[in-house]
Amino acid sequence: MTDFQWTKSQFYVPEGMIYLDGNSLGPLPLNAKDRVGASMTDQWGEMLITGWNKAGWMDMPRRVGDRIARILGAANGSIVMGDTLSIKVYQALSSALDLRPDRRVILSDTGNFPSDLYMAEGLIKSLDRDYELRVVAPEDVYDAIDDDVAVTLITEIDYRTGRRHDMQAITERAHACGAITVWDLAHSAGAVDVDLAGANVDFAIGCTYKYLNGGPGAPAFIYVRPDLADTVRPALSGWLGHAAPFDFELNYRAGDGIDRLRVGTPPILGLVALDAALDVWDRVDIADVRARSIELSEAFVEEVSAGCPALKLASPSDPHARGSQVSYHFEQGYAAMQAMIDRKIIGDFRAPDLMRFGFTPLYIDVDQVRAAARTLCDVINLNLWDDPKYKTRQKVT
Ligand SMILES: *Cc1c(COP(=O)(O)O)cnc(C)c1O
């Protein structure tokens, strides 16, 4: 059984703050500060260029990938780190399309994060081969998969509502129709139980600064089903995905397996912070995290529906049909969230009217969740949001 009191002691959250935005940016793991500091002085400072060998920097994208594989039900050697998630969307999608050269449809849904759709749009334009990005309602994805679909590009958990797709069922259906699956796990990794090998997923991608607490702009990951990894063609054919980067050949030859999905020089300081953030997972069972996150979100929903029945839940009411977050519709949601933040309860706002709250058992407990819900009810019932200072929109909402 995971000791959540211990996990909580492993993070820094400012005094008095209730942080319900770990779905956007996880808090600082205490050990990350020391580890990044040490790697700057002892490795970058002392070793300089020899750090690539001596400190094992060159192997870090694979080593850290293996630690994430354990959380996602994937085999060792099937995940590699690098770049940001948007880049990984492009990379996975282009390799996936290549595996179905006779098909022209990319299937996604309106609940997908815009960057995923934008990257698909950009790729389609560059390829200039009459690809179609078919975007359907989330509840229609399953039925929209047919023999025309080359690739499904689906984010398992909706960033706005938390709605969760059935990865196993959709993957099975896609395979039955001969399509390749790309799953975006941005809001899944570290939040819910994922079984990439069990679900027979082809490609998966995700970021690590949300529920994995790797820090702002932490490197993303890409997974390729092991039996496909030696066949996929890397569209971003950078030198570190080459079979022999230090032979400096003039032509590209893809490296073995997942290594071919590497692109350029890995962001070592970011990987060191992420590696430190992953230490906590050595003593965490994702099934416990999922069970506890359901308890937390249910406590929040229960408190809000009792104290503030006017607030309309935008998330599925069945906790098993959503990820680790809950959203409410409120027309003045931006101002209301600013009023919450002013009271040291941190969530965020997503246009047009969603107040979003993330539940992260590693550092949030049920008393904090209930207190946050009571403050939300006060903000709404007493119109505490109705103050000009809460209504000026900032760049990041
Ligand atoms: C957070 C998120 C992103 C962000 O991509 P970056 O390149 O890391 O900025 C992309 N897709 C989804 C589904 C996300 O939730």
The ligand as a MOL file (V3000), in Angstrom:
LIG
                    3D

  0  0  0     0  0            999 V3000
M  V30 BEGIN CTAB
M  V30 COUNTS 15 15 0 0 0
M  V30 BEGIN ATOM
M  V30 1 C -0.3930 19.5070 -22.1540 0
M  V30 2 C -0.6880 18.9470 -23.4880 0
M  V30 3 C 0.1110 19.2600 -24.6100 0
M  V30 4 C 1.2290 20.2620 -24.5230 0
M  V30 5 O 2.2260 20.0340 -25.4640 0
M  V30 6 P 3.6630 20.6840 -25.2500 0
M  V30 7 O 4.3760 20.4900 -26.5190 0
M  V30 8 O 4.2950 20.0030 -24.0810 0
M  V30 9 O 3.4500 22.1430 -24.9290 0
M  V30 10 C -0.1660 18.6210 -25.8100 0
M  V30 11 N -1.1840 17.7370 -25.9170 0
M  V30 12 C -1.9850 17.4350 -24.8640 0
M  V30 13 C -3.0770 16.4430 -25.0340 0
M  V30 14 C -1.7720 18.0460 -23.6280 0
M  V30 15 O -2.5730 17.7840 -22.6000 0
M  V30 END ATOM
M  V30 BEGIN BOND
M  V30 1 1 1 2
M  V30 2 1 2 3
M  V30 3 2 2 14
M  V30 4 1 3 4
M  V30 5 2 3 10
M  V30 6 1 4 5
M  V30 7 1 5 6
M  V30 8 2 6 7
M  V30 9 1 6 8
M  V30 10 1 6 9
M  V30 11 1 10 11
M  V30 12 2 11 12
M  V30 13 1 12 13
M  V30 14 1 12 14
M  V30 15 1 14 15
M  V30 END BOND
M  V30 END CTAB
M  END
